[in-house]
Amino acid sequence: MIKNQLRRFESEDSHMLHMIGHAIFGLIVGLIARAVMPGRQHMGLILTMILGVVGAWLGGLIGRMLGLYREGHPAGFLMALVGALIVLFIYSMAVSHSTALVLLPGR
């Protein structure tokens, strides 16, 4: 009985550490993507972290479609960076167009 409870706590700790690891990985990938992409992006640390995590997901999806990764295997750093750059490009296009639309009618 005690062994079962110990396994349950170890499992919960392991999931929490995986989530923290994904967040740190996302932050690093997001920071590098923002440094590589020209122009100024108005993002805080949380949005940068989300950018990296979504980019890693997209990079893994692209990698699986190209046959670089098998199902269930995570994306490598390079594909995560490629995915983050794609997401950042789409984000900057969406933000710049929405800003242009807001500024035009007020002239």
Contacts in CASP RR format, 6 or more apart in sequence:
PFRMAT RR
TARGET T0000
AUTHOR 0000-0000-0000
METHOD contacts of the structure
MODEL  1
MIKNQLRRFESEDSHMLHMIGHAIFGLIVGLIARAVMPGRQHMGLILTMI
LGVVGAWLGGLIGRMLGLYREGHPAGFLMALVGALIVLFIYSMAVSHSTA
LVLLPGR
22 53 0 8 1.000
22 56 0 8 1.000
23 49 0 8 1.000
23 53 0 8 1.000
25 52 0 8 1.000
25 53 0 8 1.000
25 56 0 8 1.000
25 80 0 8 1.000
26 49 0 8 1.000
26 51 0 8 1.000
26 52 0 8 1.000
26 53 0 8 1.000
26 56 0 8 1.000
26 80 0 8 1.000
26 84 0 8 1.000
27 45 0 8 1.000
27 48 0 8 1.000
27 49 0 8 1.000
27 52 0 8 1.000
29 51 0 8 1.000
29 52 0 8 1.000
29 55 0 8 1.000
29 56 0 8 1.000
29 77 0 8 1.000
29 80 0 8 1.000
29 81 0 8 1.000
29 84 0 8 1.000
30 48 0 8 1.000
30 49 0 8 1.000
30 51 0 8 1.000
30 52 0 8 1.000
30 55 0 8 1.000
30 84 0 8 1.000
30 88 0 8 1.000
31 48 0 8 1.000
32 81 0 8 1.000
32 84 0 8 1.000
33 51 0 8 1.000
33 52 0 8 1.000
33 55 0 8 1.000
33 81 0 8 1.000
33 83 0 8 1.000
33 84 0 8 1.000
33 85 0 8 1.000
33 87 0 8 1.000
33 88 0 8 1.000
34 41 0 8 1.000
34 43 0 8 1.000
34 48 0 8 1.000
34 51 0 8 1.000
34 88 0 8 1.000
36 81 0 8 1.000
36 85 0 8 1.000
37 85 0 8 1.000
37 88 0 8 1.000
37 89 0 8 1.000
37 92 0 8 1.000
39 92 0 8 1.000
41 88 0 8 1.000
41 91 0 8 1.000
41 92 0 8 1.000
42 95 0 8 1.000
43 51 0 8 1.000
51 84 0 8 1.000
51 87 0 8 1.000
51 88 0 8 1.000
51 91 0 8 1.000
52 80 0 8 1.000
52 84 0 8 1.000
52 87 0 8 1.000
54 84 0 8 1.000
54 87 0 8 1.000
55 80 0 8 1.000
55 83 0 8 1.000
55 84 0 8 1.000
55 86 0 8 1.000
55 87 0 8 1.000
56 74 0 8 1.000
56 75 0 8 1.000
56 76 0 8 1.000
56 79 0 8 1.000
56 80 0 8 1.000
56 83 0 8 1.000
56 84 0 8 1.000
57 75 0 8 1.000
58 83 0 8 1.000
58 84 0 8 1.000
58 86 0 8 1.000
58 87 0 8 1.000
59 75 0 8 1.000
59 79 0 8 1.000
59 80 0 8 1.000
59 82 0 8 1.000
59 83 0 8 1.000
59 86 0 8 1.000
60 69 0 8 1.000
60 74 0 8 1.000
60 75 0 8 1.000
60 76 0 8 1.000
60 79 0 8 1.000
60 80 0 8 1.000
60 83 0 8 1.000
62 79 0 8 1.000
62 82 0 8 1.000
62 83 0 8 1.000
63 69 0 8 1.000
63 75 0 8 1.000
63 79 0 8 1.000
64 70 0 8 1.000
64 71 0 8 1.000
68 79 0 8 1.000
69 75 0 8 1.000
69 76 0 8 1.000
69 79 0 8 1.000
END
